[in-house]
Amino acid sequence: MITFITAFRKFLVPYNTIQRSALYSWKQNGVNVLAPKNEVDSNNHGYDNVKIIEGIKTGRDLGFKTSAVLLNDLLRKTIDIYDTQLVMLINPDIILPPDFVTTVRKLITKYGFNVFLTGARRDIQLTDPISNPETYQRALSLSYKIIDRATSSDYFITSRVNWRKIANAMPDLIHGRMAWDNWLHMYPVVNNIPHYDCTDILPNYHCIHDDRYVRLSEGKPVKETESTKHNLALWEKTREIYDTARINDWPKAGL
């Protein structure tokens, strides 16, 4: 029913534990995962549902010191590899409950495929790697905080048809830097795609981490990098016309 698209960071501390834990939770949802070979190798890290794709453009193609992918190119080259009607773009540090895809299926039954679903993340401090049902349940039971209900989204669900349109309309935004998610929030609002806030009905758990992966490649905090300035400049062209879309103003999805 649905394919996940993500972009991993290098499997180094602390992202190795975080990303492997996320992969465990995605496997429990029974989905195929596509990811670019940008900052990682072709290793699927023991998960046969993961396929690594070569040839995705990165920030280096724009002259920046980062191998973070260009999101539009990632979407163009992956959305049609599997013929599922739905595609979800998800960050690699997000743990999902085992009934996530089941709930998505119910929402699609109610609202149809021409819909855009996202939700704010729940921040957790992951203490143990997820590698079995016990550690999985322990992670899902950790205390959490929702820091920003308006714009802190880490998954985006819509049809393959819509993703094709999004990929063609999107400027060269670099994944993992600021503002690309703001652009995605704006798209369904401006293009009259029914859009719903799924913060409560589709919980997702973000593993808290620092920005060392950005500092190692670009030598600056994420907010000060040239790649982030690039994204913000592209986003400003949109924001000054449409303002900032806030998902907590959207209708709340329900069954």
Stockholm file with secondary structure:
# STOCKHOLM 1.0

chainA/1-255         MITFITAFRKFLVPYNTIQRSALYSWKQNGVNVLAPKNEVDSNNHGYDNVKIIEGIKTGRDLGFKTSAVLLNDLLRKTIDIYDTQLVMLINPDIILPPDFVTTVRKLITKYGFNVFLTGARRDIQLTDPISNPETYQRALSLSYKIIDRATSSDYFITSRVNWRKIANAMPDLIHGRMAWDNWLHMYPVVNNIPHYDCTDILPNYHCIHDDRYVRLSEGKPVKETESTKHNLALWEKTREIYDTARINDWPKAGL
#=GR chainA/1-255 SS CEEEECCCCCSCTTHHHHHHHHHHHHHHTTCEEEEESSSSCSCCTTCTTEEEECCCCBGGGGTCSCCCBBHHHHHHHHTTTSCCSEEEEECTTEECCTTHHHHHHHHHHHHCSSCEEEEECEEECCCSCCCSHHHHHHHHTSCCBCCCTTTCEEEEEEEHHHHHHHHHHCCCCBTTSTTHHHHHHHHHHHTTCCEEECTTTSCCEEECCCSHHHHHHHSSCGGGSHHHHHHHHHHHHHHHHHCCCCGGGSCBCCC
#=GC SS_cons         CEEEECCCCCSCTTHHHHHHHHHHHHHHTTCEEEEESSSSCSCCTTCTTEEEECCCCBGGGGTCSCCCBBHHHHHHHHTTTSCCSEEEEECTTEECCTTHHHHHHHHHHHHCSSCEEEEECEEECCCSCCCSHHHHHHHHTSCCBCCCTTTCEEEEEEEHHHHHHHHHHCCCCBTTSTTHHHHHHHHHHHTTCCEEECTTTSCCEEECCCSHHHHHHHSSCGGGSHHHHHHHHHHHHHHHHHCCCCGGGSCBCCC
//
